[in-house]
């Protein structure tokens, strides 16, 4: 007999990092910022009565602030419910070809999930033996290109010329550079959006801006790309970004001083932590993100992962090809990293 | 030459009701609730520092509250960023057949937009001459069924037996009943979800619960339907509902007394307003929603619409087949409706 189950879109869903209810956990598994957002959010009064009204569908307040901050036009900014929403919309809007889209084999683990859910053909291009993206792999015919810079979970950055070569070689594809982690030491390719109409740069408030709880992401590109994105977005859900996100999100953008100070702290903690990891016998990839990707010379990554979890320190580990020897560790506060170092000393010496 | 524009998903986007920046406007165009949400939201303290963390991807706090309120299991509740997000996910998840889905020709104007964006074939079934849904139309082979109850923009309600007959006749399709307006005088078909595994009931916080600004919607059905929905949702965006929505949304559910009191006020204002409209020569469809759909016997709907707009009263008018003679007017406060009545008296007498 026919059943409604015959018509279901079945997918292998993305599994996000654990969000433990236990507040004693040291949470270094989802690349959250250890420092809160700018205190400017405390100065904003949310008018509860106003929640009865729909938010501004165009999110003008936030779009205008972001345009001003980045010195581009408001028509060049698209906002969404986290960069996941933004990139998901990009997949729907721009990756409509029968040709495969390209992204690295080791990268943000949502790309193949989106490709599957939207039935987009794709090819995963192998990183080299040092986990570097191979530029030439992205010069073949394709239906679109996406990768993060710095890449995740490796943390490895490529420079502007590297990306410009790829964008220039692919005028028939939209190239999306996911700059979720760019503020932690990388150089943005944003200046290229006025030179190439097929380049889209994606950002998030969830990492450097410390607002993962609000779900704010955005894309920047030429106004035509942004218009196509908005057309699809308005056809899926006209009002996605809610009033608190618009208000709180807009409030923090001006506080550049606080923003820079937390970035400096995270970068300095990262550099110190990398030194300690190396001292303990870890191979650490060169990270320009707020996390490091590291593998111990003798102790199994899953053993470290499970032992840390017992001690209430959560990091990230994937039982996936090529990276099962590695742990992705978010940079927390100095105190959190000291605690972790001390646990790693025990684990790596005890089992040696 | 090939261009990235060859691969764009182009769509005719949905046009939402205007959101004027002018706060002196009487806004009766988007079916917002004239009364604010329960004062319980003011008792909640949002910890700004906590915004640095991702929200709970499972939205357990809100899901559990809703399950308790409706006396069903948490596994029977799916939440999304407004009912638009929920229904959009339903289209993606459940309407995957090559057979056309069915919905009325006069109904929520987003259904055909979603069908277009997701490339789903559809047939719009003609309402009868009194704008009633014709049950028998939904007994043919199809890939899914959706309609609002009460229907929008007509406001006309069907009873539980009517819907049960359709659900029973379509075991091979998921039937979605969009109950966005059910609280304003209708009877929910929610009890049927334990009897039929192909029925999904959708609700929103944007109308009766007065929280359009937070973007909260939810669906209820058997746990298998909900699981399929969650699998697709986690594959599109794992963290859609932000922390303020989870916290504020959960806070108001217990305040049944305030909820009921605002519903009573809106219903009583509606009944009085309908009487006035009839007195002024309007044909008014029998509404069980927080809006009415009305056509004047002699004055052109667009003339009324434009004149009201000049006077800073916004209502909704569609230049669309069958309904271009009608206005959809949201029920506001008594004061707002008095102002509107007085303007309508001028317009309909002056042009007579």
Interface residues (C-beta under 8 A of the other chain):
Chain A: X1 X2 X3 X4 X6 X7 X8 X9 X10 X11 X12 X13 X14 X15 X16 X19 X27 X30 X32 X33 X34 X35 X36 X37 X41 X42 X48 X49 X50 X51 X52 X53 X54 X55 X56 X57 X81 X82 X84 X85 X88 X92 X93 X94 X95 X96 X97 X113 X114 X116 X117 X143 X144 X171 X172 X173 X174 X197 X198 X206 X210 X211 X212 X213 X214 X215 X228 X230 X231 X232 X233 X234 X235 X236 X237 X238 X239 X240 X241 X242 X243 X244 X245 X248
Chain B: X1 X2 X3 X4 X6 X7 X8 X9 X10 X11 X12 X13 X14 X15 X16 X19 X27 X30 X32 X33 X34 X35 X36 X37 X41 X42 X46 X48 X49 X50 X51 X52 X53 X54 X55 X56 X57 X81 X82 X84 X85 X88 X92 X93 X94 X95 X96 X97 X113 X114 X116 X117 X143 X144 X171 X172 X173 X174 X197 X198 X206 X210 X211 X212 X213 X214 X215 X228 X230 X231 X232 X234 X235 X236 X237 X238 X239 X240 X241 X242 X243 X244 X245 X248
